[in-house]
Amino acid sequence: SVRVNGNGNSIISWSGSTEGDVVEYYLYFNDPKLGWRVVDTVAAGTPMPHEWTGSNASGRSEEFRIVSVDSCGNNSDQQLVKPHSTIYLKNYLNKCEAYSRLSWNTYEGFGKQGVAEYRIWIQEIINGTPQGWQILGTRTGEDTVYTQRNLENGYEYCYRIQAIDTSGTRTSRSNERCIEAEVPRKSKVLYLAQVTNNMERNAMELNTYIDAQADVLNFDLERALTSEGPFERIATIPKPDGNDITFQFFDYGANPGSNIYYYRVSATDSCGGRDTMSMLSNNVLLRVEPRGDVSNLLTWNHYKEWDGGVARYEIYRQADDETSYSLLAQVSGADSSYKDEFDQAVYGNGEGNFCYYLKAIEGPNSLSYVKPNGDPYDSRSNTVCMNQKARVFVPTAFNPGSDKEINRSFGPSMKFTEVEQYYFYVMNRWGVKVFETSTPEERWDGTYEGSEAPQGVYIYFIRYATPGEVATEERGSFTLIR
């Protein structure tokens, strides 16, 4: 067999002849220009293997034959000797796609069965420190190509090929081929830390962590209306100068009050290829529905893919004439709804105007990413303002002579009294209007044309509407007690 040592020289091994008076051996080399010629004479009994110092097996495949010579100078027949060729390993490095393609010639000389497999060995040299040799992969005896992908920038990789014959007892090793992986350094970090509604700018604000040392030209920001896409590129941001590890972007084309937007960030490497893709993040869209039981139902979608997940949602509210928002409630990160059953004693006589927004708060982040002030990242939703519809309560009787002032007149009691349309009248049993008004505060005192109306059953009619709503009509009866 023949193989190549670490110096790039061919190493030849053979079994000595047991017949005749062999005194020496001729090592024939198939010179690419001169053909077969003797390059070494080896005395019989010399320990094997033999190194040919004139070899250049690190730059070519070399083919050899061994011929025995007896004491009379007779040679064995060169044509009966099966030649053996060293394995010559070549490499192609694709820097932009970060792969190394190995190729080699087939080993000749193992006999009829030939090569059972080729083993690809690799040694990584990291920061000048060689690691141990290990098998990177295997190929069949007919396959002489192997591709290693995902090379690391700054590493040195050394390769060699080992041919194994079908008996598993004979091997041949190729030359070593080492390369510097001068490939673009990929981003180790690309983290979309925050997607939030920036109320001051009326835009969606994005904050992204990057790897300042990566070989990146720019970052593409992409947006879609569903998590599956299609995504459109909305901006290209050049890589920040220096050692900045974050960049900020404001999406003024978004409508935070109407849509859920899904964002991702991709990095473009120095070869113009896609380096890394961030996770997907989205804004929180809040919806509020006034309910007939004098409450407001808040619903929202979840914020996704924070490293620390959503620890909680904080709900803020501003009611009627309040000058600022206050924290109304905190719910778990698994919740997506909240029912605001407000105190009618406090808000019942107001105009029913309520505004809300909420914040998603990130849980503990394993990457230790927090806002500049040390607080966890959050995502603020849109703000929703709505009007709780007017509610009308009508008594079934009243007594103008009652000891309680509230019982001395008759009229509807209005809750959330921002009323745009209002009309109220009272009829006696003969269909005569005894009272009418378009002022919600005005009530019937039980008189008609300056005289006390008689005791009995009367009919009322009321029509009212909250701003922007269709008018509501109610009819009923009540009793005037004297």
HELIX and SHEET records of a PDB file:
HELIX    1   1 GLN A   78  LEU A   80  5                                   3    
HELIX    2   2 GLN A  344  TYR A  347  1                                   4    
HELIX    3   3 GLU A  405  ASN A  407  5                                   3    
SHEET    1   A 3 VAL A   2  VAL A   4  0                                        
SHEET    2   A 3 SER A  10  ILE A  12 -1                                        
SHEET    3   A 3 HIS A  50  GLU A  51 -1                                        
SHEET    1   B 4 GLY A  35  ALA A  43  0                                        
SHEET    2   B 4 VAL A  22  ASP A  31 -1                                        
SHEET    3   B 4 GLU A  63  ASP A  70 -1                                        
SHEET    4   B 4 HIS A  84  SER A  85 -1                                        
SHEET    1   C 3 LEU A  89  ASN A  94  0                                        
SHEET    2   C 3 TYR A  99  TRP A 104 -1                                        
SHEET    3   C 3 VAL A 145  ARG A 149 -1                                        
SHEET    1   D 3 THR A 129  PRO A 130  0                                        
SHEET    2   D 3 VAL A 115  ILE A 126 -1                                        
SHEET    3   D 3 GLN A 134  THR A 140 -1                                        
SHEET    1   E 4 THR A 129  PRO A 130  0                                        
SHEET    2   E 4 VAL A 115  ILE A 126 -1                                        
SHEET    3   E 4 GLU A 156  ASP A 165 -1                                        
SHEET    4   E 4 THR A 171  ARG A 173 -1                                        
SHEET    1   F 4 THR A 129  PRO A 130  0                                        
SHEET    2   F 4 VAL A 115  ILE A 126 -1                                        
SHEET    3   F 4 GLU A 156  ASP A 165 -1                                        
SHEET    4   F 4 ARG A 177  GLU A 180 -1                                        
SHEET    1   G 3 LEU A 190  ASN A 198  0                                        
SHEET    2   G 3 ALA A 203  ILE A 210 -1                                        
SHEET    3   G 3 THR A 246  ASP A 251 -1                                        
SHEET    1   H 4 GLU A 232  PRO A 238  0                                        
SHEET    2   H 4 VAL A 216  ALA A 224 -1                                        
SHEET    3   H 4 TYR A 262  ASP A 269 -1                                        
SHEET    4   H 4 ARG A 274  MET A 277 -1                                        
SHEET    1   I 4 GLU A 232  PRO A 238  0                                        
SHEET    2   I 4 VAL A 216  ALA A 224 -1                                        
SHEET    3   I 4 TYR A 262  ASP A 269 -1                                        
SHEET    4   I 4 SER A 281  ASN A 282 -1                                        
SHEET    1   J 3 LEU A 286  ARG A 291  0                                        
SHEET    2   J 3 SER A 295  TRP A 300 -1                                        
SHEET    3   J 3 SER A 337  ASP A 340 -1                                        
SHEET    1   K 4 SER A 326  SER A 332  0                                        
SHEET    2   K 4 VAL A 310  ALA A 319 -1                                        
SHEET    3   K 4 ASN A 353  GLU A 362 -1                                        
SHEET    4   K 4 ASP A 378  ARG A 380 -1                                        
SHEET    1   L 4 SER A 326  SER A 332  0                                        
SHEET    2   L 4 VAL A 310  ALA A 319 -1                                        
SHEET    3   L 4 ASN A 353  GLU A 362 -1                                        
SHEET    4   L 4 VAL A 384  ASN A 387 -1                                        
SHEET    1   M 2 ARG A 391  PHE A 393  0                                        
SHEET    2   M 2 SER A 413  LYS A 415 -1                                        
SHEET    1   N 5 ALA A 397  PHE A 398  0                                        
SHEET    2   N 5 THR A 472  LEU A 480  1                                        
SHEET    3   N 5 GLY A 456  ALA A 465 -1                                        
SHEET    4   N 5 GLN A 421  MET A 427 -1                                        
SHEET    5   N 5 LYS A 433  THR A 437 -1                                        
SHEET    1   O 2 THR A 447  TYR A 448  0                                        
SHEET    2   O 2 SER A 451  GLU A 452 -1                                        
END                                                                             
